[in-house]
Amino acid sequence: MLVNQEGDIVMEQGNMVFEIKDRTAYDAITLIRKASMKYTPEELWNYTLYASVEPCCMFIGAVYWA
């Protein structure tokens, strides 16, 4: 889930791995992809990303480069 500075949820995303048959379409990765298309990098600096599990290397790399 992506939360703004006021604590409002601005975006949520479920796991899409099996739906779209893409092994990289975990919930957080898909959320990062969508958020990167919707918000500028400057806006994203002010948001907080919450995940329900401990992040893997792929997830941490995606967050860093997003």
Backbone as a chain_set.jsonl record, in Angstrom:
{"seq": "MLVNQEGDIVMEQGNMVFEIKDRTAYDAITLIRKASMKYTPEELWNYTLYASVEPCCMFIGAVYWA", "coords": {"N": [[0.849, -1.163, 0.0], [0.452, 2.263, -0.693], [1.086, 5.278, 0.878], [0.247, 8.648, 1.585], [1.661, 11.787, 2.872], [-0.189, 12.654, 4.726], [-1.202, 10.37, 5.728], [-3.11, 9.078, 4.284], [-4.329, 6.426, 2.288], [-3.184, 6.075, -0.897], [-2.868, 4.314, -2.938], [-3.408, 0.883, -3.63], [-2.529, -2.567, -4.084], [-2.946, -5.849, -5.216], [-1.497, -9.185, -5.347], [-0.414, -10.22, -8.526], [0.716, -12.343, -9.815], [-0.233, -14.943, -10.644], [-2.546, -14.293, -12.032], [-1.779, -12.743, -14.311], [0.241, -14.257, -15.227], [2.975, -13.679, -14.677], [5.947, -13.835, -13.182], [7.187, -11.778, -11.829], [5.26, -10.096, -10.919], [4.521, -9.413, -8.264], [2.652, -8.079, -5.483], [3.778, -5.641, -4.373], [5.709, -4.948, -6.314], [4.124, -4.587, -8.605], [2.567, -2.479, -7.67], [4.552, -0.496, -7.422], [5.218, -0.168, -10.125], [2.788, 0.865, -11.155], [2.501, 3.197, -9.571], [4.767, 4.616, -10.348], [4.08, 5.347, -12.904], [1.944, 7.006, -12.454], [2.65, 9.037, -10.602], [5.052, 11.679, -10.074], [8.671, 11.483, -9.648], [9.38, 13.258, -7.613], [7.0, 13.524, -6.16], [6.722, 10.905, -5.221], [8.793, 10.693, -3.378], [7.713, 11.703, -1.081], [5.919, 9.854, -0.208], [4.99, 6.801, 1.507], [5.777, 3.405, 1.341], [4.194, 0.447, 2.138], [4.576, -2.951, 2.955], [3.365, -6.313, 3.224], [4.979, -8.416, 3.803], [8.381, -9.525, 4.452], [10.727, -7.826, 2.497], [12.111, -8.994, -0.63], [15.209, -9.29, -2.522], [14.683, -8.439, -5.158], [12.458, -6.795, -4.8], [13.474, -4.766, -3.088], [15.411, -3.652, -4.771], [13.747, -2.669, -6.814], [12.276, -0.719, -5.418], [14.331, 1.027, -4.725], [15.272, 1.919, -7.273], [12.967, 3.008, -8.316]], "CA": [[0.0, 0.0, 0.0], [1.184, 3.521, -0.785], [0.431, 6.228, 1.773], [0.784, 10.009, 1.469], [2.145, 12.385, 4.124], [-1.305, 12.804, 5.667], [-1.592, 9.045, 6.182], [-4.173, 8.553, 3.43], [-3.923, 5.411, 1.316], [-3.37, 6.607, -2.244], [-2.855, 3.219, -3.897], [-3.269, -0.478, -3.111], [-2.379, -3.518, -5.176], [-2.823, -7.245, -4.835], [-0.569, -10.021, -6.09], [-0.907, -10.502, -9.88], [1.592, -13.363, -10.391], [-0.965, -16.004, -11.326], [-3.529, -13.682, -12.933], [-1.201, -12.335, -15.597], [1.319, -15.218, -15.5], [4.236, -12.941, -14.647], [6.577, -14.153, -11.895], [7.645, -10.552, -11.163], [4.09, -9.253, -10.641], [4.13, -9.403, -6.858], [1.851, -6.901, -5.158], [4.578, -4.419, -4.217], [6.342, -4.616, -7.599], [3.066, -4.052, -9.46], [2.225, -1.167, -7.124], [5.632, 0.417, -7.808], [5.054, 0.117, -11.559], [1.635, 1.759, -11.328], [2.787, 4.482, -8.929], [5.764, 5.312, -11.167], [3.392, 5.911, -14.069], [0.951, 7.987, -12.023], [3.233, 10.114, -9.809], [6.417, 12.09, -10.407], [9.631, 11.065, -8.62], [9.314, 14.198, -6.489], [5.831, 13.159, -5.347], [6.957, 9.615, -4.578], [9.686, 10.879, -2.232], [6.903, 12.059, 0.086], [5.007, 8.759, 0.095], [5.554, 5.647, 2.197], [5.329, 2.126, 0.803], [4.077, -0.595, 3.152], [4.446, -4.308, 2.419], [2.89, -7.241, 4.25], [6.003, -9.438, 4.033], [9.755, -9.025, 4.383], [11.046, -7.656, 1.078], [13.193, -9.754, -1.248], [16.183, -8.442, -3.235], [14.024, -7.838, -6.32], [11.601, -5.73, -4.288], [14.311, -3.665, -2.601], [15.982, -3.012, -5.955], [12.686, -1.916, -7.493], [11.99, 0.466, -4.606], [15.476, 1.931, -4.852], [15.34, 2.519, -8.611], [11.722, 3.731, -8.628]], "C": [[0.893, 1.224, 0.0], [0.397, 4.579, -0.031], [1.081, 7.602, 1.609], [1.179, 10.547, 2.842], [1.055, 12.55, 5.171], [-1.771, 11.462, 6.226], [-2.723, 8.428, 5.387], [-3.605, 7.51, 2.47], [-4.22, 5.957, -0.075], [-3.371, 5.507, -3.299], [-2.686, 1.897, -3.158], [-3.164, -1.415, -4.299], [-2.24, -4.917, -4.615], [-1.804, -7.96, -5.708], [-1.175, -10.383, -7.446], [-0.138, -11.64, -10.557], [0.814, -14.396, -11.2], [-1.984, -15.456, -12.318], [-2.958, -13.369, -14.302], [-0.002, -13.194, -15.989], [2.676, -14.535, -15.645], [4.843, -13.13, -13.264], [7.103, -12.923, -11.162], [6.488, -9.666, -10.715], [3.59, -9.378, -9.199], [3.429, -8.093, -6.543], [2.672, -5.62, -5.089], [5.234, -3.993, -5.527], [5.31, -4.007, -8.539], [2.638, -2.671, -8.982], [3.283, -0.131, -7.509], [5.502, 0.798, -9.277], [3.92, 1.111, -11.791], [1.907, 3.147, -10.751], [3.79, 5.288, -9.749], [5.148, 5.943, -12.404], [2.455, 7.051, -13.68], [1.562, 9.217, -11.348], [4.649, 10.441, -10.281], [7.374, 11.566, -9.335], [9.6, 11.977, -7.39], [8.134, 13.882, -5.571], [6.096, 11.875, -4.567], [7.897, 9.719, -3.382], [8.905, 11.148, -0.954], [5.924, 10.967, 0.501], [5.754, 7.638, 0.813], [4.935, 4.391, 1.617], [5.329, 1.104, 1.931], [3.89, -1.93, 2.46], [4.068, -5.246, 3.559], [3.902, -8.343, 4.567], [7.382, -8.791, 3.996], [10.167, -8.945, 2.916], [12.215, -8.528, 0.615], [14.126, -8.776, -1.974], [15.548, -7.739, -4.431], [13.175, -6.643, -5.884], [12.427, -4.529, -3.843], [14.948, -2.922, -3.766], [14.961, -2.164, -6.685], [12.341, -0.643, -6.732], [13.111, 1.486, -4.772], [15.465, 2.657, -6.196], [14.077, 3.261, -8.992], [11.837, 5.15, -8.149]], "O": [[1.96, 1.228, 0.615], [-0.799, 4.763, -0.26], [2.303, 7.714, 1.507], [1.049, 9.853, 3.851], [1.339, 12.583, 6.368], [-2.637, 11.42, 7.1], [-3.246, 7.377, 5.759], [-2.525, 7.696, 1.91], [-5.368, 6.266, -0.395], [-3.818, 5.726, -4.425], [-1.927, 1.799, -2.194], [-3.645, -1.106, -5.389], [-1.504, -5.142, -3.654], [-1.312, -7.402, -6.688], [-2.329, -10.807, -7.511], [-0.321, -11.877, -11.751], [1.18, -14.687, -12.339], [-2.256, -16.09, -13.338], [-3.563, -13.683, -15.327], [0.689, -12.897, -16.963], [3.419, -14.777, -16.596], [4.301, -12.632, -12.278], [7.436, -13.016, -9.98], [6.722, -8.582, -10.18], [2.385, -9.441, -8.953], [3.596, -7.107, -7.261], [2.295, -4.614, -5.689], [5.307, -2.8, -5.82], [5.595, -3.01, -9.204], [2.375, -1.787, -9.797], [2.942, 0.992, -7.881], [5.661, 1.967, -9.63], [4.076, 2.08, -12.533], [1.579, 4.156, -11.376], [3.676, 6.511, -9.837], [5.639, 6.959, -12.897], [2.202, 7.953, -14.478], [1.046, 10.324, -11.504], [5.351, 9.585, -10.818], [6.941, 11.238, -8.231], [9.773, 11.514, -6.262], [8.255, 13.962, -4.349], [5.739, 11.769, -3.394], [7.805, 8.909, -2.46], [9.385, 10.851, 0.14], [5.176, 11.141, 1.463], [6.978, 7.539, 0.74], [3.721, 4.315, 1.425], [6.342, 0.915, 2.603], [3.136, -2.036, 1.492], [4.408, -5.001, 4.716], [3.698, -9.119, 5.5], [7.531, -7.649, 3.562], [9.974, -9.904, 2.17], [13.168, -8.768, 1.356], [13.855, -7.576, -2.027], [15.841, -6.573, -4.692], [13.182, -5.6, -6.538], [12.104, -3.393, -4.19], [15.019, -1.693, -3.752], [15.273, -1.059, -7.129], [12.134, 0.405, -7.344], [12.852, 2.678, -4.941], [15.63, 3.876, -6.246], [14.107, 4.076, -9.914], [10.901, 5.934, -8.311]]}, "num_chains": 1, "name": "protein.A"}
